[in-house]
Amino acid sequence: MAVDSPAKLHPFEERPNKTLLFLSIPVLFSMIAEPVTGLVDTAFVAKIGAESLASLGIGTMIFSSIFWVFGFLGVGTQTEVSHALGKGDMERASSLCWLAVAISIVLGIVLAVCLLPLLGYISNIMGADGDVQILAVDYMKYRLIGAPAVLVTLSCFGSLRGYQDMRTQLYVAVGMNLINVFLDWGLVFGHGPFPQLGVGGAALASSISQWIGAFWAVSVVKKNYGFNLGFSLSDARRLFSIGGDMFIRSGGVCLFLLLCTRFATKAGADSGAAHQAIRQFFVSLALFLDAFAISGQSLVGYFMGSANRVLARKVAVLVCQWSFCTGIFLTLAMYFGQEPVSWLLVPPEAAAVFGPAWLAVTFLQPVNALSFATDGIHLGTGDFHYLRNAMLIAVGISSGLLLVVDYYKPEHMLLWIWIIAGIWTSIRAILGMIRIWPGIGQAPLSLSN
């Protein structure tokens, strides 16, 4: 559903629930495509052994963290494009897309060049040594090849979401990830004409598919929304201002999740392997829950651009309601799906530490859903400063608890790590909700503002 002009009645005004679902379902499937590929990576590498799986956990955690830090390219572009559409400024909406692509290319190249000599040091910080460290460095070298492509794709997806064009990104994401799965099959085990590269093959498969996806996304944006290099310096400053807040916020997320991975890895290979399986599933669920948040961000942004706070608040209510119900459904699905997930993703020697931590994540999902819902709402309003500060509060409290647990090293270390992750996401949900209801501080959605 692409929106071209605010002149006519927006579909949300007549059919709010249907419109939200119409936008969210394609987002949901496009978001599922990526973690399903990650789960396939995990399943393939798990067949090689615990050391390979632990190294995959470190490598994916590092790169997920890096790309989250640069997530402002997609998030900021989505918000700015949706605001421009709400104001009827089609020229600026188009130019913002290409500004984000240009920034992505430059940052992607700089990122790859700067990280290459630091990979051994980074893996060591993450608690890896011996074979695990060697395999983790091998994985990350191959992933660096695709770094610019990942950032370009993020920017294009943000542009498409800003236009409320959710289906195109679904086609690109599914196609890209199907290619990735096929290349995994060949490059991890050496099937057909492909060399056997093990965990490095999983990384190379990701990089190749990411470049294919980047070219595909750029061509779609150019065809559907034009090619416009007339972006202004003020727009660039605005994106980098958003980037500053999102960099700090995403950096906080990455710091906390990296600490979780580090302490799990320090607890032993079995704990590290079980943590990788749960973390991969947790990230998968996060992307699943983001479907309503992303759609809400575009709708809220559009109505904020057209200065209609009443409808923006209505979007907020529906996004929270649908997200919370989805969280309850996920809790039930995870509770009854524990054994199949353990069989598929966890080496037999790590199964004992996996079960208790899995249950902790299972019952976290309804609150987790609200944390994502409110994030999307505040991103749509452009309330980036508040999101930054709320995340810093959550990360500060939760990281302190992690350090305490690591100091005392209690039994069931992995379980404690995921209990603290639950505290982290609960703080985010509470701070997100009170910004809307009752609307603390200079809340953008407050009708008095």
N, C-alpha and C positions, 0 to 999 in steps of 0.2 A: 504494500500500500504506500505509494509515493504521494507526497503532498506538494502541490505546485503553487498554491496561492491561498492566502487567508481570506480571500474575498467571499467565498461561499462557506456555508455551514460545515464545520468539521464533523466527520462521521461520529466522533465520540459524543457529541452533543445530543445525538438522536439515539445511538445504540452504544452506551458506554462499555458494558461488559463484553458485548460482541466485538467491539473495536479493539479492546485491550487483548482479548484472546486472539483475534485475527493477527495482531502484531506479534504477540508473544509466542505463538506456536512455531512459526518459522525460526524465530530466535532460539527457541528451545532446542529444535533439532540441529541447528547450526552449532550451538554451544555443546550439545552432546557429542557431535562428530569428533571434536578435538580430544576430550577425555577418553572416549572409546578407543581412539588411536593410542593414547597413553596407556590404557589398560592392556591393549594388544602388545605394545612394547614391553610392558611389565611381564605379561604372560610368556612372551617369547624368551626374554632374558632370564626369567625364573627357571627355565629349563636348563640353562647353562650352569647355574649354581648360586649360592648365597653371596659370594664375593662379587659376582657380576651384577646381581640385583642391588646390592648395597651401593656399588659404584654408580649404577643407573639412578638410584635415589639421590645421590649427591649431585650428579650432573644435572638431572632434571630440576632439582631444587634450586641450584645456582641459576640456571637459565630462566626458569619460571620467575624467580626473584628479579632478575635483570629486566626481563620484558615487562613485568608488572611495574617496575620503576618508570619505564618509558610508556606506560599505559595512557599517560596524558595525551599522547598523540591521537588516540582513538576517542577517549572520553571527552577531552576538551573540544575536539573537532565536532563530535556529535552534539554537544551542548550549544556551541556557537552557531553551527549550521541550523539547528532547530530554532534558536532565537531569531536568526536572520529570516527564516521562513515565516515565523509568526509575525514579523514586522513587514513581510512582503518584499524583502530585499533579496531578490533572486541572484543578482549579480554578485553580491558579497558571499552568498551561500556557496556559489560555484568556486569563487576564488579561494575560499577557505579550504576547500578540498585539496587543491593543488599546492597551497602553502604547506599543508601538513605532509604531503608526499615529498616535497623538496626537503623539508626538515628531516624526514625519516631517512632519506638516502644518505644525507651527510652524517647524521648521528649513527646510523648503522655501520658505516665504514669506519668511523672513529672508534666505535665500540669494539669492533673485531680486532683492529690493530692494537689497541691498548690492552685488551684482555689476554691476547695470545701468550705473552711472556710471563703472565701471572698465574697460569692455570695450576701449576704444581703447588704454589703457595696457597692458592684458594682451597684446593682439595685438602691440604694439610690442616688448614684452619677448621675445616668441616669435620676433622677427626679421622680422616682416612690415612692409612699407612699400608705399606706392603703392596700386595696385589690389588687391593681395593683402590689405592691411590693411583697406581699405574693405569688401571682400567678407567677410572674417573677422568683422568687427564686425556686419555685417548677419546673418550666420548665427547668431552667438551671441545676438543680441537675440531672435530667434524661438525659440531653444532655451530661453531663460529662462522662457518661458510654461509649459513643461512640467516645471519643476524640482520643484514640490511633488508632482506625480503620480509622478515617477520614484522619489522617496524612499518614498512610500506603497507603491508596487508592490514595492520592495525589502523593506520590512518584511513585507508579506503573503507574499511568496515565502519569506522566512526562516521565517515561522510554519508554512507548509505543509510545508517541508522538515523542520522540527523534528518535525512529526507523521508524518514519513515518507510524506507524501502528495505524491508526485512528479508524478502524472498531471495534477492540476488546473492546476499551474503551466504544464505543457506546453500545455494547451488555451488558456490565457490568453495565453501568449507567442506562440504561432503565430497566433492570431486577431489580436492586436495588431499583429504585424509584417506580416501580409498587408494590413491596413488601411494601414500605413505605406508599403508598396510601391506600392499603388494611388494613394495621395495624392502620392507622389514623381512618378509618371508624369504626374499632372495639374499639380502645382504647379511642378515644375522647368522644364517645357517649355511650359506653358500649354495643355494639351489640354482639349477639352471646355469646360465652364463655368468652369474654373479660370484664374486669372491666371498669367502667366509671371513667376515670381519667381526663377528661377535657383537659385543655391546657397542663398538664403534660403528658397526653397520646400521644399528638402530638410529644413531645420530645422523649418519650420512643420508639415510632414507628421509629423515625429517627435513634436512636442509634442501634436498632436491625438490621435495614436494612443496616446501615453502616458497621456493623461487617460482615454481609453476603457478601457485596460488597468487603470488604477488603480481605477476604479469597479467593474469586473468582479471584480478580485481581492478587494476589500473585501466585496463581496456574497457571494462564495464562502466566505470565512472566517467570516462571520456565520452563513450557512446551515448549514455543516458543523460548526463548532466553538463556536458560541454567541457571544453578545455580553456581555462582562464588563468593566465599568469598575472593578472592585474591586482594581486594582493598587496595590501598596504603594510607599512612598517608598524602601524598601530595594531593591526591584526596579529602580526608576528609577536609583538610585545605582549599582547593579550594571551596568546597561546603559551608563551614562555612564563608568564605570570601564573597561569593555571598549572603549567608544568612544575613551577617551584613548589606550589602547595601539594600537588599530587606526587611529586618526587619525595617530599618529606613523608607524606602519608603512606605511599607505597613502600618507601624505605622502612617505615615502621612495621608494616606487614611482613616484609621480607626478613627484617631482623628477628621478629618473633618466631616465624616459621623456620628460619635458619637455626635459631637456638634450639627449637624442638628437634630438628634433624640432627644437630650436633650431639645433644645429650642422648638421643636414642642410639646414635652410632657408637658413642662412647660406652654405652651399656653392653655392647657386644654385637657380633654379626647377626645373630638371630633377632635381636631387638631392632637393629637397623633395617633388616629385610622386612620384618613385620610392620615397622613404621612406614617404610616406602609403600607397601601395599595399602595401608590405611590412608596415608597422605595422598596417594594417587586417587583413591576413592573420594576423599574429602574434597580435593580440588575438583573432581568430576561433579560432585554434588553442588559445589559452589557455583560452577558454571551453569548447572541445571537450574538452580534457584535464581540465577541472574537474569533469566528470561523475562520475568515480570518487571524486574528492576530496570533493565535496558529499555523495554518498551515504555515504562513509566517515565524514564528520563527524557525520551523523545517527546512524549505527550506533554509532560510538565514544562519542558523547555519551549515547546510551541506555544502553549497558553501563557507562559510568562512573557514570551516575546510579543504576544498580542495583548498583554496587560489584562489578562482575565484570570485573576487569582481564584475566583470561585470554582471555575472548572479545573484549575490546577490542583486545588485541594480535593476535589472529587476524584481526580486521578490518584492522589495519594491514598485515599481511603480504600479504593478498589485494589490498588497494588498490594497494600498490606494485607487485606483480606484474602486475596488469592494466594499470596506468598505463604501466609501462615497455614492455610489448608494444605498447600503443597508440602510444607514441612512435616505435617502430621502423616501424610501419605508416605513420605520418604522414610519416616521412622518405622512404620509398619513394614515396609518393603525391606529395610535393612535388618530388622529383627528376624524376619523369617528367611532372609537370604544369607545369613552369616556363614553357614557351612559351605554352600557353593562358592562364595567369594574366597573363603579360606583355601578350598581345594584348588581354585584356579590361580590365585595370585601369591600364595604364601608357601615357601618351602616347608616340607614336613617338620623339620627341626625347629621352625619358628612358630608353629601353630599354637603352642602353649602360651606364649606372650601376646599373641594376636587377639584372642577371644575377649578378655576383659577390656582391653582398650577399644575394641570394636563396639562393644555395648555402650561405652561412654559417648562415642561419636553418634551412635544410633539415637539416643534420647536427646541429643543436642539439636536436632534438625529444625523443630518449629521456631526456636529462638534464633537459630542461624538464619532461617528464612527471613525473619523480620530485620535482621541486621543488613542483609542484602537489599531488601525492599526499601528501607529508609536511605541507604546509600544512593540508590538510583534516584530517589525523589530529590535528595539534596544536590546531586550532580545536575539534575535538570534545572533546578533554580539557580545554579551557579554558585552555590554556597560552599565554595572550596575551602575557605579559611576554617569554617566550622568543622568540616569533615577532617581536615588536617589535625586540628586540636583534639577532636574526639578520639581519633586514632592514637595520638601520642599518649593520651591518658590511659587508654586501654592497653597499649603496648608497655607503658611504664609499669603499671600494676602487675600485669601478667608476666613480664620478663623478670621482675623481682621475685615473683613466686617460683618461676623456673629455677632461678639461681639458688633459692632456698632448698628446693627439692634436690637439686644436683649436689648441694653441700651435704645433705643428710643421707642421700642415696637410699631411699626406702625400698622395700620389696615392691615388686610390680612397678618398676620405674616407668615403663611405657604407659601404663594406666594413668599414673599421676600426670604425665606430660599431656595427655589428652583431656584430663579433667581441667587442667589449667587452660587449655585451648578453649574449653567450654566457658570458662570465666571471661576469657578475652572476648569472645563473640557476644556474650551476654552484656558486657559493658557497652559494646558498640551498639547493640540493639536498643538499650535503654536511652543512651544519649541521642540516638537517631530519632526515637519516638518523641521525646520531650521537646525536641526542636520544632516539631509539627504541632503536637498537642501537649501542653497549652501553647507552645511557641516561645521558648525562652530566648532572651537576647533580641537582637535585630533579625528575627526570623523572616526570611523572604516570603513565606507563605502566609504570614499574618495579615489578615484583612486590614488591620489598622496601619500597616506599612504601605 
